[in-house]
Amino acid sequence: MSNTRRSGEFIVPGERIGVIEEFIPNFGTYVQDGVIYSRNVGYVSFDSATRKVSVYTVAKGLSFPKIGSIVVGHVVNIQGLTAFMRIVKIGKKHLSGFLTGALHVSDIDTKYTKEVLSAVKVGDLVRAKVISDANRILHLTTKGENLGVILALCSKCGGTLLLKNRKSKKLYCGKCGNFETRKIASDYGAGNM
Ligand SMILES: [Zn+2]
């Protein structure tokens, strides 16, 4: 374990992260001769539960969103208590580069949320607010009426989840009838980004 790195460490492409006997290579990594290297400029993240290792990027040449900015992104990965989002829009500006934000379970809702998966899932389109850029990582929140999931797909069949009624906030699949929960924004399904 001599060359083992720690979560949050800044890393560049080609840097050694570990070996496949220790970790499972995931997002932003590649393997050569049993050694895991970074594919990205970014921050390494180890998930102790799954032993997965990922590297989350910092976009080059992009204006980093300011604290308080509203962003829209797709959930690309969930590790432990954090959902990682690929941000596609900052304010009214669409992004083409790769910018990742982190949404911690404690920042999802004003109500207590025990598990990330009860509120957001991989593939969801989410509107969030930037609350911190400590260590050049964008920390997001979805607390607030207008923040949260704005479009989600059924985890059983991939159909679009529809809102039964705005009051109940229950989502159901138009294809297979599956019910699911999310922390939704007040305009879920309206097609607003
Ligand atoms: Zn379905």
Residues whose N, C-alpha, C, O or C-beta is under 5 A from the ligand:
A	BS01	ZN	C154 K156 C157 G158 G159 C173 K175 C176 G177 N178
